[in-house]
Amino acid sequence: MIMDYGAYLFAHFIGENKLGEQIYFSVSKDGLHWNDLNAGKPVLISELGEKGVRDPFLIRDERNGVCYLIATDLQIASGKGWDAAQYEGSRSIIVWKSKDLVHWSEPWSSEIGIQESGCVWAPEAVYDEQKEEFFVFWASMTKFPEDQKAKQRIFASYTKDFVTYSEPELYIERANHVIDTDIIKIPEGYLRFSKDETTKNIRMDFGKTLDKENFTAISCPALDALSGVEGPIAFYLRQQGELCLLVDQYHKNAGYLPLISKNPLSGEFRILSPEEYDMGKNLKRHGGILPITAEEYAALCKAYKGVQ
């Protein structure tokens, strides 16, 4: 199915408050100037599991047009605290699906974390063309028998429908915690972005395939200089033909900051100045961006009273 994507949908949450950990939508025609939908109120609400959802990610099945939204099953506003969230949290993700991005299914819960994990955070997915399945990956706090203490590792599995999954495998492990991984397909292979909890910044890797042994680090001075960021989101600005990387400035509570690159494999990214972008009224926290058609953009604006 070949579709003409001329706009973008941004799913995100807004913070640790009563309704902040639910699903919010924003749209953009250029990927840099965003219009909050539904008067800045949640579009989707989960009453499953922890009764809160964070880190939403959108992906489209190009074979049949079905879009999936997957998210962390977590509500920090409930008062349990971050220790409980990491060591005693949900091992499930919350999933919705839609054919038109306006009408969504009821959510369902899928347990994907291994028994040794204390949580499943920031689930994302990329379509593996070789296997013809979705490669799903997430962070889990785990303590194996050989560990002196638990740490966050990235695990992954395959699914065709976000209902049944293959046995999880350990995908990324580093000396310290690693969380918030984002993978984007590029002509040469795959770019992978992850938050390094030692340096509190984003690291970039490249692999010709999704195999964990194929990835090598790419030096990126602009990312190295940005500390206190997480939740990377990579997508193409189709009008400019550039890669845009959004990073959540959580340490300053300043929302997302865009960086762009004409040649990301070179490691050269430019941080945009404030006058070059507008992230909308809501302070957007860790989310995901889906390219959409002009028709989908118009339908979302009509349904959720956005500015066209």
JOFENSUL-V659057 format. One record per pair of residues at least 24 apart in sequence whose C-alpha atoms are under 10 Angstrom apart, sorted by the first residue. I is the first residue (numbers start at 1). J is the second residue. Records with the same first field share a line. If there is no record, write none. Layout:
I=J / J
This chain:
1=61 / 62 / 63 / 64 / 65
2=62 / 63 / 65
3=62 / 65 / 291 / 292 / 293
4=291 / 292 / 293 / 294 / 295
5=29 / 238 / 290 / 291 / 292 / 293 / 294 / 295 / 296 / 297
6=30 / 31 / 237 / 238 / 239 / 291 / 292 / 293 / 294 / 295 / 296 / 297
7=31 / 237 / 238 / 239 / 290 / 291 / 292 / 293 / 294 / 295 / 296 / 297 / 298
8=32 / 34 / 235 / 237 / 289 / 290 / 291 / 292 / 293 / 294 / 296 / 297
9=34 / 35 / 58 / 101 / 288 / 289 / 290 / 291 / 292 / 293 / 296 / 297 / 300
10=34 / 35 / 36 / 37 / 56 / 57 / 58 / 284 / 287 / 288 / 289 / 290 / 291
11=43 / 44 / 54 / 55 / 56 / 57 / 58 / 69 / 71 / 284 / 285 / 286 / 287 / 288 / 289 / 290
12=42 / 53 / 54 / 55 / 56 / 57 / 58 / 71 / 282 / 283 / 284 / 285 / 286 / 287 / 288 / 289
13=42 / 52 / 53 / 54 / 55 / 56 / 282 / 283 / 284 / 285 / 286 / 287
14=40 / 41 / 42 / 54 / 55 / 255 / 282 / 283 / 284 / 285 / 286 / 287
15=54 / 75 / 76 / 77 / 253 / 282 / 283 / 284 / 285 / 286
16=52 / 54 / 75 / 76 / 77 / 78 / 79 / 285
17=75 / 76 / 77 / 78
18=52 / 75 / 76 / 77 / 78
19=45 / 52 / 53 / 75 / 77
20=52 / 53 / 54 / 75 / 76 / 77 / 284 / 285
21=45 / 46 / 51 / 52 / 53 / 54 / 55 / 72 / 73 / 74 / 75 / 76 / 77 / 285
22=46 / 47 / 51 / 52 / 53 / 54 / 55 / 56 / 71 / 73 / 74 / 75
23=52 / 53 / 54 / 55 / 56 / 69 / 71 / 287
24=56 / 282 / 284 / 285 / 287
25=284 / 287 / 289 / 300 / 304
26=279 / 280 / 281 / 282 / 284 / 289 / 300 / 301 / 304 / 306
27=279 / 280 / 289 / 290 / 291 / 292 / 297 / 298 / 300 / 301 / 306 / 307 / 308
28=278 / 279 / 280 / 291 / 292 / 297 / 307 / 308
29=237 / 239 / 291 / 292 / 293 / 294 / 297 / 308
30=237 / 238 / 239 / 240 / 277
31=235 / 236 / 237 / 238 / 239 / 244 / 258 / 277 / 278 / 279 / 289 / 290 / 291
32=237 / 244 / 246 / 257 / 258 / 272 / 276 / 277 / 278 / 279 / 280
33=276 / 277 / 278 / 279 / 280
34=277 / 278 / 279 / 280 / 281 / 282
35=278 / 279 / 280 / 281 / 282 / 301 / 306 / 307 / 308
36=279 / 280 / 281 / 282 / 284 / 301 / 304 / 305 / 306 / 307
37=280 / 300 / 301 / 302 / 303 / 304 / 305 / 306 / 307
38=300 / 301 / 302 / 303 / 304 / 305 / 306
39=281 / 282 / 304 / 305 / 306
40=280 / 281 / 282 / 304 / 306
41=282 / 304
43=102 / 104 / 304
44=96 / 104 / 106 / 107
45=106 / 107
46=71 / 73 / 94 / 95 / 96 / 106 / 107 / 108 / 109
47=107
48=73 / 74 / 93 / 94 / 107 / 108 / 109
49=73 / 74 / 75 / 89 / 90 / 91 / 92 / 93 / 94 / 108 / 109
50=74 / 75 / 76 / 78 / 85 / 89 / 90 / 92 / 94
51=75 / 78 / 94
52=76 / 77 / 78 / 94
53=93 / 94 / 95 / 122
54=93 / 94 / 121 / 122 / 123 / 285 / 286 / 287
55=121 / 122 / 123 / 124 / 180 / 231 / 285 / 286 / 287 / 288
56=93 / 94 / 95 / 122 / 123 / 124 / 285 / 286 / 287 / 288 / 289
57=95 / 122 / 123 / 124 / 125 / 182 / 233 / 286 / 287 / 288 / 289 / 290
58=96 / 97 / 124 / 125 / 287 / 288 / 289 / 290 / 291
59=97 / 124 / 125 / 126 / 127 / 134 / 288 / 289 / 290 / 291
60=97 / 98 / 99 / 125 / 126 / 127 / 290 / 291 / 292
61=99 / 126 / 127 / 133 / 134 / 160 / 161
62=127
63=132
64=99
65=98 / 99 / 100
66=97 / 98 / 99 / 100 / 101 / 161
67=96 / 97 / 98 / 99 / 100 / 101 / 104 / 290
68=95 / 96 / 97 / 98 / 99 / 101 / 104 / 105 / 125 / 161 / 162
69=94 / 95 / 96 / 97 / 98 / 101 / 104 / 107 / 123 / 124 / 162 / 288
70=94 / 95 / 96 / 97 / 107 / 108 / 109 / 110 / 122 / 123 / 124 / 125 / 136 / 162 / 288
71=95 / 96 / 109 / 120 / 121 / 122 / 123 / 124 / 287 / 288
72=119 / 120 / 121 / 122 / 123 / 124 / 138
73=109 / 110 / 119 / 120 / 121 / 122 / 123
74=119 / 120 / 121
83=118
84=118 / 119
85=118 / 119 / 120 / 121 / 141
86=117 / 118 / 119 / 120 / 121 / 140 / 141 / 142 / 150 / 151 / 152
87=116 / 117 / 118 / 119 / 140 / 141 / 142 / 143 / 150 / 151
88=117 / 118 / 119 / 141
89=117 / 118 / 119 / 120 / 121 / 140 / 141
90=117 / 118 / 119 / 120 / 121
91=115 / 116 / 117 / 118 / 119 / 120 / 121 / 140
92=119 / 120 / 121 / 123
93=119 / 120 / 121 / 122 / 123 / 138 / 162
94=123 / 162
95=162 / 163
96=162
97=161 / 162
100=295 / 296 / 299 / 300
101=292 / 296 / 297 / 299 / 300 / 303
102=296 / 299 / 300 / 301 / 302 / 303 / 304
103=300 / 303
108=162 / 163
109=162 / 163
110=162 / 163 / 164 / 165
111=163 / 164 / 165
112=136 / 137 / 138 / 155 / 156 / 157 / 162 / 163 / 164 / 165 / 166 / 167 / 168
113=138 / 139 / 140 / 141 / 142 / 155 / 156 / 157 / 167 / 168
114=140 / 142 / 155 / 167 / 168 / 169 / 170
115=142
116=140 / 141 / 142 / 143 / 144 / 145 / 150
117=141 / 142 / 143 / 144 / 150 / 151 / 152 / 153
118=142 / 143 / 150 / 151 / 152
119=152
120=152 / 154 / 155
121=152 / 154 / 179 / 180 / 181
122=154 / 179 / 180 / 181 / 182 / 231 / 286 / 287
123=154 / 155 / 156 / 180 / 181 / 182
124=156 / 180 / 181 / 182 / 183 / 287 / 288
125=156 / 157 / 158 / 159 / 162 / 181 / 182 / 183 / 184
126=158 / 182 / 183 / 184 / 185 / 190 / 210
127=158 / 159 / 160 / 183 / 184 / 185 / 210
128=158 / 185 / 209 / 210
129=209
130=209 / 210
131=158 / 160
132=158 / 159 / 160
133=157 / 158 / 159 / 160 / 161
134=158 / 159 / 160 / 161 / 162 / 165
135=159 / 160 / 165 / 166 / 183 / 210
136=162 / 165 / 166 / 168
137=168 / 169 / 170 / 171 / 172 / 180 / 181 / 182 / 183
138=171 / 172 / 179 / 180 / 181 / 182
139=170 / 171 / 172 / 177 / 178 / 179 / 180 / 181
140=170 / 177 / 178 / 179
141=177 / 178 / 179
150=176 / 177
151=175 / 176 / 177 / 178 / 179
152=176 / 177 / 178 / 179 / 197
153=177 / 178 / 179
154=178 / 179 / 180 / 181 / 194
170=212
171=210 / 211 / 212 / 213
172=212 / 213
174=198
178=202 / 203
179=230 / 231
180=230 / 231 / 232 / 233 / 286
181=230 / 231 / 232 / 233
182=231 / 232 / 233 / 234 / 288
183=210 / 232 / 233 / 234 / 235
184=233 / 234 / 235 / 236 / 243
185=209 / 210 / 234 / 235
186=235 / 236 / 243 / 264 / 265
188=265
190=214 / 215
191=215 / 216 / 217 / 218 / 234 / 264 / 265
192=216 / 217 / 218 / 232 / 234
193=217 / 230 / 231 / 232 / 233 / 234 / 245
194=230 / 231 / 232
195=228 / 229 / 230 / 231 / 232 / 247
196=227 / 229 / 230
197=228 / 229 / 230
199=224 / 226 / 227 / 228 / 229
200=224 / 226 / 227 / 228 / 229 / 230 / 251
201=225 / 226 / 227 / 228 / 229 / 230 / 232 / 247 / 249
202=226 / 227 / 228 / 229 / 230 / 231 / 232 / 247
203=232
204=264 / 265 / 267
205=265 / 267
206=264 / 265
217=267
218=264 / 265 / 266 / 267 / 268
219=265 / 266 / 267 / 268
220=264 / 265 / 266 / 267 / 268 / 269
221=267 / 268 / 269 / 270
222=259 / 267 / 268 / 269 / 270 / 271
223=247 / 259 / 267 / 268 / 269 / 270 / 271
226=271
227=251
228=252 / 253
229=253 / 254 / 255 / 256 / 257
230=256 / 285 / 286
231=256 / 285 / 286 / 287 / 288
232=256 / 257 / 258 / 286 / 287 / 288
233=258 / 286 / 287 / 288 / 289
234=258 / 259 / 260 / 288 / 289
235=260 / 288 / 289 / 290 / 291
236=260 / 261 / 291
237=261 / 291
238=291
243=269
244=269 / 270 / 271
245=269 / 270 / 271
246=271 / 286 / 287 / 288 / 289
247=285 / 286 / 287
248=283 / 284 / 285 / 286 / 287
249=284 / 285 / 286
250=284 / 285 / 286
253=283 / 284 / 285
254=283 / 284 / 285
255=279 / 282 / 283 / 284 / 285 / 286
256=283 / 284 / 285 / 286 / 287
